[in-house]
Amino acid sequence: MTTPLRHLARGAGLAALLIATAGTALAEPAHGIAMYGEPALPADFTAMPYANPDAPTGGRIVTAEVGSFDSLNPYVLKGNVPWQLRFLVGESLMVRSLDEPFTEYGQLAQSVETGPNREWVQYVLNPAAKFSDGSPVTTEDVIWSFETLGTQGHGRYRGFWEKVEKIEEVAPGTVRLTFNTIDRELVMLAGLRPILKKAQWDGVDFAEGGLDLVPITSGPYVIDDFEAGRFISLKRNPDYWGRDAVPAENGLHNLDEIRIEFFADETAAFEAFKTGEVTSTREFNVARWESQYNFPAVQNGDVVKSVLGHERPSGMTGFVMNTRQDQFADWRVRDAMLHAFNFEFINEAMTGGAQPRITSYWSNSDLGMDAGPATGRVAEMLAPFKDELIPGTLEGYALPVSDGTERNRAGTAKALDMMAQAGWTVQDGVMKNDAGMPFTFDILLESGASENQSIIDMYVQSLKRIGISPTVTTIDSAQYKERTDALDFDMTFGRVAVSLSPGNEQYLYWGSETADVPGSRNLMGVKSPAIDTLIGQLLTSTDQDDFVASVKALDRVLTAGRYYIPIYQWNISRLAHVKELTYPDVIPSWGDWNGWQPDVWWWQE
């Protein structure tokens, strides 16, 4: 298969599909749905296995963020919004389980039903569902939300909407979406679209951000108070409709207040935790975790250090090279940048060598690429693109490893060799091309990220050894978002989270169609027929083996593409919190709740 199935003609693709599946029995309405197989929990389940139905309500959590915000609408591109908002105030027709890779259970919907090949999906609304202002959630709200998010909302919603043939109320309280594309994941994505109150937006420009209009939602928390750029406080809605009406909500959202304080830099944020202004923090700096968490509150037991493991893929965190810029269009230059980056020395300086490096986009999981040459189904999927794949994709690729010394002689020599192959040599101490033009670029950083600044300072010294003197530009969070949304950078810090159930979001991360769209997550600007096709294949896989092979193949293409300079991964979560904040004994296998706590934690006096 070399052409993504998502590009099938609207009419012809579905007609062929319906003929092929004629006679197949339609699915019955169900309490949940899985990407493959059946949901693990039965229809009469009473709570998620990782929730504590007996947890008390009360207490508060205060966390720290570096940066600022100027908008409270998380559903549009405009503005800088606290990232937590869309996970705390909004709800969707279905909700994901943190204990199953891609399974959803009813939230605003009390049942879900699909066609024989998932060419449509139908939801029956829970009659108890209501917004925070007490008004009922209606099919009109659902239809309006899908249409508005798909046409005026953040780019993350638009790709899905393009694949919707129609959305309609087919019976009182029942909404059906019919798709124009063969894509098994669409029924899963449909269940996760936020549902908003239509009447709130009459005569209002939905695409505008800002602080004047807070979206009315049906979730467990509502925004209670805020001061632009300084803090935001969310209070648990005592009249939240879902706590007793939705099994998947039982035992969740127990804290009365979630408060987010904003600071100029990491040092100020950490000091606020030490003094008790902040009550919980997730520590990414291992050296600080080992050496600076000995203040009085820790010593007397008022603050607890918790280390929680997980099985999530590493995702990609590091410094991304913008291939739209001439400097990084050549893979050999990107390879040179990787060899010049002395990770082992940097890791020792930053973490005492305690943090393992990210080795691929799905490292730390069964979906990660295998070492050595591609074999089996993975090799078959990559074979049609062998002439265009970057060296190492088929043959096997691993990140450079230095000897740990500051000079990194072998890495430096390899970097010089790769630059020479790309037409750049050191002339009078400066890396230049045949025309005498110096090789230089700008590294864009967000102010307050002191750890990234420290890493870049060491990297700049390494680059100077090969005749390259990049500039480093540090700007505030609002300017940084504006620049990165406009894709206006040469190199910058990037972080992309991936899951055990990758799907349509992969087009947003590295699909060709989104590469030049403002606000794109495809920061590196990659446009690859192989990547586009592999994403299409993982979306249309009908069995788990084929799905895994397509992700492993995709991981190879991305990793061997040398788009990111990866740093260390966090395959455990280091959390420090006041002793009253408590978590369950059962830890989900892959959910990120142990990094962002409120979902399942509670306050225990």
C-alpha positions, 0 to 999 in steps of 0.5 A, a space after each residue: 500500500 503506497 497511497 494513504 487511504 484517507 485520500 480516497 474519493 468521497 463517494 467511490 471510497 465509501 461505496 466500495 467499502 459498503 459493497 465489500 462489507 455487505 451482509 456484515 451485522 451492524 454493531 449494537 449500542 454499547 457502553 464503550 468502544 476500543 480501537 481493536 477488540 472489546 473494552 476491558 470493562 463490562 457494561 456494569 462497571 462502577 469505576 475505573 480500576 485506578 480510581 478510588 470511589 471512596 476518596 473524600 472530596 476537599 483540599 487543594 493543589 497548587 502547581 507552578 508554571 513558568 511563563 504567562 497566559 493571555 487567553 482562557 479559550 483553549 479551543 482556538 489558536 489565538 492566544 497563550 492559554 494554560 495547557 491544563 484548561 482543556 483537560 479540566 473544564 471540558 468534556 466530550 461524548 466519550 472519555 479515554 481510559 488511562 489503563 487501556 491504550 485506546 479505549 473510550 467509555 461513555 461521558 456525555 454519551 450514554 451509549 455508542 454505536 458504529 457501522 459495520 466498518 466504522 464508516 459512521 458512529 452514533 451517540 445517545 446523549 446522557 439525559 442527565 448531562 448539563 453545562 455548569 450553568 445548569 442548562 442541558 447538553 443538547 444535540 444542537 450543542 453537539 452538532 454546533 460544537 463539531 461544526 464550529 471547532 472544525 471550521 473556526 477552532 484550533 488546527 488540532 480539530 480541523 483535520 478530523 472535520 474534513 473527513 466528516 460527510 455529515 452530522 445530524 440528529 437521527 432521533 431525539 437525543 441521538 447524533 450520528 456522524 457519517 465519514 467520507 474516508 476509510 479511517 478506523 480511528 475516526 470513531 475514536 476521535 469523534 468521541 473526544 471532541 469537546 462539547 460547548 454551549 452553542 447559545 453562549 457564542 451567539 453574535 460572538 467571534 469564536 476564533 478570538 482568544 482573550 480573557 473576556 469570555 470563558 467557554 461554558 462547559 460541562 466539566 467538573 471544574 469551573 474557572 473561579 478567579 484569575 489574574 492575567 499572567 499571574 494565577 488561575 484558580 479552578 473550583 470543583 463544581 459542587 453541582 457537577 452532573 457527572 459525578 454520580 451519573 457516569 461510572 467513568 467519573 466515579 472517584 475522580 476530580 476530588 480536589 476542591 481547588 486547582 490553582 496554577 501559579 505562574 513564575 518568571 523562571 524555574 528558580 522562582 517556581 522552585 522557591 515557591 514550592 519550598 516556602 509552601 506557596 506551591 503544594 506539588 511539583 514535578 521535577 525534571 532535573 535529577 541533580 536538583 531532585 538528589 541535592 536540593 530536596 532536603 529543605 525543612 518541609 521534606 525533613 519533617 515529613 510535611 512534603 513527600 517525594 514520590 517516584 512513579 513509573 509508567 509504560 508510556 513512550 518517550 515521545 520526542 524532547 530536544 532541539 528541533 531543526 527547521 528544515 524549511 530553512 536552508 541551513 537544515 534542509 540537508 540531512 548531512 548537516 543535521 547529522 553533523 549537528 547531532 554528532 556535535 551535540 555531546 549528550 553524554 557530557 551534557 547529561 553528566 553535567 545536568 543530571 549526573 548521568 542519571 537520565 537515559 537518552 531518548 533513542 527514538 520517538 516511541 522508545 520506552 515502549 513496544 512500538 519503538 523501532 528495533 535496532 539493526 536493519 528493518 525486517 519482516 513487515 516493517 521492511 515491506 512497508 518501507 520498501 516502496 520508498 527505499 530510494 528516497 529514505 535517508 540513510 540508516 532508515 532501512 539499514 539501521 540507525 542509532 544516535 551518536 554516542 560520545 566518550 563523555 569527555 568535553 572535547 568529544 574528539 570522535 564526534 567533532 571529527 564526524 561532524 566536520 566530515 558530514 559538513 564537508 560532504 554537505 559542502 561546508 568546510 572550516 576556512 580561517 577558523 569559520 565554517 563556510 561554503 565554497 562561496 565563502 558564506 559562513 554557516 550560522 543559525 539562530 537558536 530560539 529559546 523561551 525565557 525562564 527555561 534555565 535548563 534549556 539555556 544551560 544545555 544550549 550554552 554547552 552545545 554552543 561551545 561544542 559548535 565553536 570547535 567546528 567553526 560554527 557560532 550560532 546566535 541564541 535569542 531568548 524571548 518571553 513566552 508570548 513572543 515565543 509562541 508567536 514566533 513558533 506558531 509562525 514557524 519563524 525559527 532556525 532551531 528551537 526547543 521542541 516536545 512532542 508527546 506520543 502514546 501507545 495509540 497513535 492516530 490522526 494526530 500524527 498528521 498534525 505532528 509530521 504530515 506534509 499537509 500541515 507542514 506550512 500551516 501556522 501553529 503546526 506541530 510539525 516544527 521540523 517542516 518534514 514533507 515525506 510521502 513515506 511518513 504520510 503513507 505510514 500514518 495512513 497505514 496505521 489508521 487503516 490497520 485491521 489487526 494489532 500486528 499490522 498496526 505495530 509494524 506501521 508505527 515501528 516503520 514510522 519511528 524509523 523514518 522519523 528517527 533516521 531523518 535526524 530532525 531532532 537532537 534528543 535529550 533525556 527521557 523521563 520514564 519515571 515521574 518524580 513528584 514532590 507534594 504536601 503529605 495530604 495529597 494522596 494517590 491510589 494504590 493502582 497506577 495506570 499503565 500508561 496514562 499521564 495522570 502521574 505527571 498532572 495529578 488532579 484526576 485521581 488524587 485526593 486530599 487526606 487529612 
